[in-house]
Amino acid sequence: MISEAEIILRLVLGAILGGIIGFERQAHGRQAGFRTQIIVCVASVLIMIVSEYYHHLSYMNPSYVRVDPGRIAAGAITGVGFLGAGVILKMGITIQGLTTAACLWMVSVIGLAVGGGLYIAGAVACMLTLFSLLVLRVVERKMPRLVFKLLAITANEDIEEGRIESALRYLGLNINSTDYEKDMEKSEITFNITVSSKQSMPLKKILNELSSIKSIKRVSTKG
């Protein structure tokens, strides 16, 4: 059975490691920041301590109800899943909050490791997570990647779709998908076109090119 001093050490260490990751999230204005990460990590440490306590009782007294410590600890991961879902936001065709949700999950696992007495494993995992958030952020920005945009183009229903596609391809954009909406009263049709490019998209040039087509009435971008 672990001592009270050991319990306090694990809880404090969990708060420190969770706070380190939480500080980085808070500094970048993410939804789950400093306090949230600390609370999640400390809660995970406490859950693991409780698991060890009940396991010790069942081991010392065979008549005591046997408890699988792994099942109690697994509940922490399930609970963090709900928190992670709360910080993931879909904005247009982009999804934000995935990294923060992954951090919540990692902080919970770090807390379980510290709560189980695996101090080195928890500390190294914290450092690797911080390395991914800070150093690899710079590397990721320099990596070439596709840029996606959603174009909402409203025009008269007699417009030729090929005219719009030609204008987009002329700008060097790839058309990934197209959805349609039709307003029967106004005799208008809206093209929701998802385009991609390996280079940054000149939005002003795109809007000017599409606006030059007479049948087009409105153009907006998302993503």
Secondary structure by P-SEA (a helix, b strand, c coil): cccaaaaaaaaaaaaaaaaaaaaaaaaacccccaaaaaaaaaaaaaaaaaaaaaaaaaaaccccccccaaaaaaaaaaaaaaaaaaacccccccccaaaaaaaaaaaaaaaaaaaacaaaaaaaaaaaaaaaacaaaaaaaabbbbbbbbbbbbccccccaaaaaaaaaaacccccbbbbbbbccccbbbbbbbbbbccccaaaaaaaaaaacccccbbbbcc
